[in-house]
């Protein structure tokens, strides 16, 4: 399956996707259902060369639009829950079409078989629902979208493409009990909690696939859970980053937490950890692990100012905060902590824990969901990593 060979807005080649990693049974669907058929005339693909979302309008530059539509890049299709106007990117991306390689990998994790019924949480453009419908048939696919406007647009696009799955406008956190049970459930939005309703609506032996992460940041990982005996359990498969379920977004206003006096009120110290130790090598493993070991905390890395990058930490259940100021070429960095929790001490301890466990990668971690809650574990389900911060109760922006 050929990928894009077009150019980015900076004139550099776009990342191609050949579909070599397609799971058995999906090649025909991806050939028959191109992502381009589900993208709007105005879209904001992520330009890897520019490292930012860029507006592309089909009527103004059809060649660039098509190149991005066929490339292995994520494409934003809505900003600010639909309140955004104009062509410039908005503040918060709130609906998108995922990278084809990620879509293919997650559908592979789902391991569908003929006759399976599937619930998709997060319709978006409708492309994923169309792939499922092509593979399994319209009657076997239910897709839920929280945004009524996005749901209506997706329903129309699906019908024009010849597909008629059940498109439901509603909160996917509750699943969709009216058409349950399902053999498979797949979420295409990032979640901070796997709702037990999904487990209840999945047949015994069924599978749930979802991007899961903590409220520490945007470092998600795909988890593949198998349902049995009233619970769901399984391992994480790969690092991803998805837009978060609206009910589970986390936002903290810096000025509401840190007073004008700032670090004058905090306890000072230093650390020998480096910026790379904390933010990782780009794989997303370290931020993911920090979120597991430092619950109810949000990390925010500020823009670099000269040779200094501040990284902030905000407690989500109390007024605690901390900041470390990494400075180029310095053997130690200053730290300030305020409040009942010593958040930086917890972060530093989490880094040392990760090292002590032989630098475990994403696939060594797993998740178990029961009627009483959920826990993340390392290697085996009887080795819980840490207590988690509730996801459903996350404050809205």
C-alpha positions in Angstrom: 0.0 0.0 0.0 1.7 3.2 -1.2 2.1 6.2 1.1 2.3 9.9 0.3 5.2 11.3 -1.7 4.2 14.9 -1.5 5.9 17.9 0.1 5.3 19.6 3.4 4.6 23.3 3.6 8.4 23.8 4.2 9.1 21.9 0.9 10.4 18.8 2.6 9.1 15.3 1.9 6.2 14.1 4.0 6.5 10.9 6.0 5.0 8.1 3.9 3.0 5.1 5.1 3.2 1.9 3.0 0.8 -0.1 5.2 3.4 -2.9 5.7 2.3 -3.3 9.3 -1.3 -3.9 8.5 -2.8 -6.8 10.4 -4.4 -9.7 8.4 -7.8 -8.8 7.1 -7.3 -5.0 7.0 -5.5 -4.5 3.7 -8.7 -4.4 1.6 -10.3 -2.0 4.0 -7.4 0.5 3.9 -7.3 0.3 0.1 -11.0 0.8 -0.3 -11.5 3.5 2.4 -8.9 6.4 2.0 -8.5 8.8 4.8 -8.8 11.7 2.3 -12.5 11.0 1.8 -13.1 11.9 5.5 -11.1 15.1 5.8 -12.6 18.6 5.5 -11.6 21.2 3.0 -9.9 23.2 5.8 -7.7 21.1 8.0 -4.6 21.5 10.1 -2.1 18.7 9.6 0.9 18.4 11.8 3.9 19.4 9.7 6.8 17.4 11.0 9.3 19.7 9.4 7.8 22.8 10.9 6.9 21.0 14.1 3.5 22.7 14.3 -0.1 22.4 13.0 -0.5 24.3 9.7 -3.7 25.3 7.9 -4.2 23.7 4.5 -7.2 24.6 2.3 -8.1 22.2 -0.5 -9.4 24.9 -2.8 -6.3 27.0 -2.4 -3.6 24.3 -2.7 -5.1 20.9 -3.7 -1.7 19.3 -4.2 -0.5 20.1 -0.7 -3.9 19.2 0.8 -3.8 15.8 -0.9 -0.2 15.2 0.1 -1.0 15.8 3.8 -4.2 13.8 3.5 -2.3 10.7 2.3 0.8 11.2 4.6 1.5 9.5 7.9 0.8 12.6 10.0 -2.1 13.5 12.4 -4.6 16.0 11.1 -6.6 18.4 13.4 -10.1 18.9 12.2 -11.5 21.0 15.0 -10.2 23.5 17.5 -11.7 24.7 20.8 -14.7 22.4 20.8 -16.0 24.1 17.6 -15.8 27.7 18.9 -12.8 28.4 16.8 -13.1 30.7 13.7 -10.6 31.4 10.9 -7.8 29.5 9.4 -5.1 30.0 12.1 -4.8 27.2 14.6 -6.8 27.6 17.8 -5.8 27.1 21.4 -6.8 23.5 22.0 -7.2 20.8 19.3 -10.4 18.9 20.0 -11.0 16.6 17.1 -8.7 15.0 14.6 -7.8 12.2 12.2 -5.0 10.1 13.6 -1.9 9.0 11.8 -2.7 6.0 9.5 0.0 3.9 11.1 -1.5 4.5 14.5 -5.0 3.6 13.3 -3.7 0.5 11.6 -1.8 -0.6 14.8 -4.8 -0.1 17.1 -7.1 -2.0 14.7 -4.5 -4.8 14.7 -4.6 -4.8 18.5 -8.4 -5.2 18.4 -8.0 -8.6 16.5 -11.5 -8.6 15.1 -13.1 -11.6 13.5 -16.0 -11.9 11.1 -19.3 -11.4 12.9 -17.8 -9.4 15.8 -19.7 -6.4 17.0 -17.7 -3.3 17.8 -18.3 -0.1 19.8 -16.1 2.8 18.9 -15.8 5.7 21.4 -14.8 8.9 19.6 -16.2 9.0 16.0 -14.2 12.1 14.9 -14.2 12.2 11.1 -15.8 8.8 10.8 -12.8 7.2 9.0 -12.1 4.6 11.7 -15.8 3.7 11.8 -15.8 3.3 8.0 -12.8 1.0 8.1 -14.6 -1.1 10.7 -17.8 -1.1 8.7 -15.9 -2.2 5.5 -14.3 -5.1 7.5 -17.3 -6.2 9.6 -20.5 -4.7 8.0 -22.5 -1.7 9.0 -24.8 -3.6 11.3 -21.9 -4.7 13.5 -20.5 -1.2 14.2 -21.7 1.4 16.7 -19.7 4.7 17.1 -20.3 7.3 19.8 -19.3 11.0 19.5 -19.7 13.5 22.3 -19.8 16.6 20.0 -23.2 16.7 18.2 -21.8 18.8 15.3 -18.9 16.4 14.8 -21.3 13.4 15.0 -23.6 14.9 12.4 -20.8 15.7 10.0 -19.3 12.2 10.4 -22.7 10.6 9.8 -23.1 12.6 6.5 -19.5 11.7 5.4 -20.0 8.1 6.1 -23.3 8.0 4.2 -21.7 9.7 1.2 -18.9 7.0 1.3 -21.5 4.3 1.3 -21.4 3.3 5.0 -24.2 3.4 7.6 -23.0 2.2 11.0 -25.0 3.4 14.0 -23.6 6.9 14.8 -24.7 8.0 18.3 -24.3 11.5 19.7 -23.5 11.1 23.4 -20.9 10.6 26.1 -18.8 7.6 25.2 -17.7 7.3 28.9 -21.0 5.5 29.4 -20.5 3.3 26.4 -23.8 2.6 24.6 -25.8 0.0 26.5 -28.7 0.0 24.1 -26.7 -2.0 21.5 -24.6 -4.0 24.0 -23.0 -6.4 24.4 -20.0 -5.9 22.1 -17.2 -8.2 21.2 -14.8 -5.4 20.9 -14.6 -1.8 22.2 -12.1 0.7 20.8 -11.5 4.3 22.0 -10.0 6.9 19.7 -9.6 9.5 22.4 -7.2 9.5 25.3 -8.7 8.4 28.6 -7.5 8.8 32.2 -9.8 6.0 33.4 -11.3 2.9 31.7 -14.9 3.1 32.8 -16.3 -0.1 34.2 -19.3 0.4 31.9 -17.1 -0.7 29.0 -16.2 -3.9 30.8 -19.9 -4.6 31.6 -20.8 -4.0 27.9 -18.1 -6.3 26.5 -18.7 -10.0 26.1 -16.6 -12.5 28.1 -13.5 -13.1 26.1 -13.9 -9.7 24.4 -11.3 -7.0 24.0 -11.0 -3.3 24.9 -8.3 -1.2 23.2 -7.8 2.4 24.3 -5.1 5.1 24.7 -4.6 5.4 28.4 -2.5 7.8 30.4 -2.3 9.7 33.7 -3.1 13.3 34.4 0.6 14.0 34.6 0.7 15.0 30.9 0.0 13.9 27.4 2.1 10.7 27.4 -0.5 8.0 26.6 0.0 4.3 25.8 -2.4 1.9 24.0 -3.7 -0.7 26.4 -5.2 -4.0 25.2 -7.5 -5.5 27.8 -9.2 -8.9 27.7 -12.4 -9.3 29.6 -13.0 -12.3 31.8 -14.8 -13.0 35.1 -16.2 -9.4 35.4 -12.8 -7.7 35.0 -10.5 -6.6 32.2 -6.7 -6.9 32.2 -3.9 -6.6 29.7 -0.6 -5.0 28.7 0.2 -1.7 27.1 1.4 -2.1 23.5 2.9 1.2 22.3 3.3 4.9 23.1 0.8 7.3 21.5 -0.7 10.8 22.2 -4.4 11.3 21.7 -6.8 14.2 22.3 -8.3 13.6 25.7 -11.9 12.6 26.4 -13.7 15.9 27.2 -14.8 14.7 30.7 -11.2 13.8 31.6 -9.2 16.9 30.5 -6.9 18.4 33.1 -6.1 22.1 33.2 -4.4 24.3 35.7 -4.0 28.1 35.5 -0.5 28.9 36.6 -1.5 32.3 38.1 -4.2 30.6 40.2 -1.7 28.3 41.8 1.6 30.2 42.0 1.3 33.7 43.7 3.2 36.7 42.3 5.9 36.2 44.9 6.5 32.9 43.3 9.6 31.1 44.5 10.1 33.5 47.4 7.5 31.5 49.3 9.0 28.1 48.3 11.7 25.9 49.8 14.9 25.9 47.7 17.1 22.9 46.9 19.1 21.5 43.9 19.1 18.4 41.7 21.6 16.7 39.5 18.9 15.2 37.3 19.1 16.6 33.8 16.4 17.8 31.4 16.8 14.6 29.4 16.5 12.5 32.6 13.1 14.1 33.3 11.6 14.7 29.8 13.1 11.5 28.3 14.6 10.7 24.9 11.5 11.3 22.9 10.0 7.9 23.3 7.6 9.1 26.0 8.4 6.3 28.4 9.8 8.5 31.2 6.9 10.9 31.4 4.5 8.0 31.3 6.3 6.3 34.2 6.5 9.6 36.2 2.7 9.9 35.8 2.3 6.4 37.4 4.6 7.1 40.3 3.5 10.7 41.0 -0.3 10.6 41.0 -2.6 13.6 41.1 0.1 15.9 39.6 0.3 17.8 36.3 3.7 18.6 34.7 4.2 21.6 32.4 7.4 22.3 30.6 7.8 26.0 29.8 9.4 27.4 26.7 13.1 27.7 26.9 14.3 31.2 27.8 17.9 31.7 26.7 19.8 28.8 28.4 17.1 28.0 30.9 14.0 25.8 30.8 11.6 25.8 33.8 9.5 22.7 34.3 6.5 23.1 36.7 4.6 20.6 38.7 1.1 21.3 40.1 -0.7 19.1 42.7 -4.3 18.4 41.5 -5.7 17.5 44.9 -4.0 20.2 47.0 -2.2 23.6 46.5 1.3 22.1 46.2 3.6 23.0 43.4 7.3 22.8 42.4 9.6 24.0 39.7 13.0 23.0 38.5 15.0 25.3 36.2 17.3 23.4 33.9 20.3 25.4 32.7 22.5 24.4 29.8 26.0 23.2 30.8 25.3 23.4 34.6 26.0 20.2 36.8 23.1 21.0 39.1 19.7 22.8 38.7 17.8 24.9 41.2 14.5 23.5 42.6 11.7 25.2 44.5 8.9 23.4 46.3 5.7 24.7 48.0 2.8 23.1 49.8 2.2 19.9 51.8 3.5 17.6 49.1 7.2 17.7 48.1 6.4 17.2 44.4 9.9 17.4 43.2 11.1 14.9 45.7 8.3 12.5 44.4 9.4 13.1 40.8 13.1 12.5 41.6 12.2 9.3 43.5 10.1 8.1 40.5 13.1 8.5 38.2 15.3 6.5 40.5 12.5 3.8 40.8 12.4 3.5 37.0 16.2 3.1 36.9 16.1 0.5 39.7 13.6 -1.6 37.7 16.0 -1.9 34.8 14.5 1.0 32.8 11.2 -0.8 31.9 9.7 0.0 28.6 5.9 0.6 27.9 5.2 -3.1 27.1 6.3 -4.2 30.6 3.4 -2.4 32.1 -0.2 -3.5 32.3 -3.6 -2.4 33.6 -6.4 -4.2 35.4 -9.9 -2.9 35.7 -12.4 -4.3 38.2 -15.8 -3.1 39.7 -13.7 -1.6 42.6 -11.3 0.4 40.4 -8.2 -0.1 38.4 -4.4 -0.4 38.9 -1.3 -0.3 36.7 1.2 -3.1 37.2 4.7 -4.0 36.2 5.4 -7.4 34.5 2.6 -9.2 36.4 -0.8 -8.1 37.7 0.2 -8.8 41.3 2.9 -6.1 41.2 1.0 -2.8 41.3 3.0 0.3 40.4 1.1 3.0 42.3 -2.3 4.2 43.3 -3.9 6.2 40.6 -5.6 9.6 40.7 -9.3 9.4 39.6 -9.7 10.4 36.0 -13.4 11.1 35.8 -13.2 13.9 38.3 -10.5 15.9 36.5 -11.3 19.6 36.4 -12.5 21.0 33.2 -10.7 23.9 31.5 
